[in-house]
Amino acid sequence: MDRAVILAEKVFSSTYGKTAHGLVRYSTRFKIVAVIDSQLVGLDAGEYLEGRNKGIPIVATLDDSLKFNPKYLIVGAATDGGVLPAEYREVIRRAIGMGIGIINGLHDFVSDDPELNGLAREKNVEIIDVRKMFRDRKIPFTGEIEKVKSFKIAVLGTDSAIGKRTTTIMLMNELKRRGFSAEMVGTGQTSWMQGIEHTAVIDATINDFVAGAIENEVVGVWKKYAPDFILLEGQGSVVHPAYPGSFEIIAAGRPDAIILQDAPGRKFLDGFERYPMPEPGKVIKILELLSGKKVIAITINTQNLTAQEALQASQEYEMKYHIPAIIPMIDIERLGELVAEFASQKQVVID
């Protein structure tokens, strides 16, 4: 894997750092060697995120990261509207000048900046704008997905930046640990950066072709691997006013079951304090009506909660909604067992 440093200045401690968080937690495309965030200098990125030292130091500047010999600088911020933070541009310019390639998942394309693109050409440096790679893909929906025999699970959410992708990856790895074959279909730019082989960056795709892009990746996974399970990464929330994701994933991905990710410690939608978090029971009803399939579990993001508070929220949810409520970060085994048992009862898992 190519060595990469993540630019997460002033965002690693917030949900705006979710791209950086995902790459620290899991990546098969890049070897993450450092994170740049001057507010958290001296900490280990894995220790800060989830209490596990991963040997990924947080440094103050690009210069401080050079001793780790990165080939790429990854823009690790996920900003509202995908806007490149003004202060990041100078760091990117200096990196290109040093011969370091750029990986950017924002809607602001680095390769469209005349100065930066010109400098990259001069230095023979690669710029990869991930969303640009998917912008012009025009694949229509065909219905071929009905031939897919894998058990398909969509991990959807009550909000954006709530951990859907992380739970999807953890569940995929847990199912593999249990002896099943399992593959993930990513739906965002971070999944591509993490090395998820079959990814459709749906928010960079022309609306008419989003359904086809999703179907194409699911069918591609089936044709190549015929896995027991295909896991679909959710985007936004079906009730989110700014990021109303999920419907196309349900309609085109045709899941056999749904997992709903919630954050009981959040009072308002992430980044939108005028909108309160939706009641999970309402979202469950909507998802089940849209899909005709069952929400088989609630998974809990522990943001703003102590361990005891998270456990209490889990117990309260189970009593209120009469389905398992699981904290993936501490009990992914239970989620894997639940999914395997449900699929077995439905007799969809391939023998």
Steps between C-alpha positions, in 0.01 A plus 500: 500500500614854427590706805272796570458779751155641573435874508238542775595840640242615759251223413635173641315563827164554325264325261653712220797266536301189408708432188817512710334284767405236247849481355660470844261219588524306175679526168626243253585760234738721701731446794420794725822621661390824670215747549547878486300690764680761710230483768583139593877484456675214677202266518460172316208525255368153584530558872310827468223347288433170667750441778731277294852606408544456125844653460361799308634818660318832481741774394475877471607568142574349162871545570464291816352216294782483245711271718238229438566519124142539372431454130160668533328771700133412556249776568331355806234764558135442403359852495146624440457522126836336440680835504879493527601697814699808400790415730533154343586642159842625610583164658399326178710742294805433715445124484483507122815710494672227702389232255222359720182387323155620604190292577191718537142388562335843513271654239761775452739334255869570555569415135271786392721756675722639219798571727491168685438299185778682319741439786404132508576469129832674550596270789346190336276456806173308497174668609204269557167676549293201603157646428613611154574136417130417543343821369455391141406136551158445343377150576123441479305275735406172328343273761787252474538528876212254536744226394721569803461220756719641778325613819510879475504725806480880488654691792301823506480781755294762678760767413809570291851442639364247746725199437313304233813427297700394806225264616474355149873426487503354850204276420662383175816402686304330779302290251825398335638403840198275543584317179260672261597672180402866524560802279411866535364744246621849587296804407733789587844635424650384829414139419699530179793647695479213747535250218145368477520333160140555395406863566251736339550858615133584472516868595733559205271315257234663281168432671354296210786251533529460879278191504695345215832573671385324817358202311813473286726464804274247674473291183875532451567362847264209436653411164855513633465346844144362550539574875265390774450864599512834321495801733383838371643817653232761574519872429338783695154414630164453335361783719800736482409838345849560357617143432185296429676178417388136530211480254711420194702250703176327596338526157802398291696291751197286590616411853362191673537667841593838646713609795432850633786699652406763761680731742295533821743764628420742217224754548517654154590387150875526448581856393135610503401609849159625395397142419458253788603137458216286368335245724644159398159333507376741233801426278454125548139526380600705196780262402284193540219656295741606225685169481240245602779349711572488871731725700669220693716706738591846618871568526614771737757772451631592845576867425443720808426194716695329776531123477226463759272745323548318171414168661192652661391646165540158342279340764237771470489467122454125520207541738343778293546366147508123569807437285866456600689824567873438471812709555729384215817637653466269800275218378545443128490126567136526607412690183672237286314222678169680455553555128611141440200364690251723319642409159491132590133521593426666168694223322676747274863439599683288244596154628 
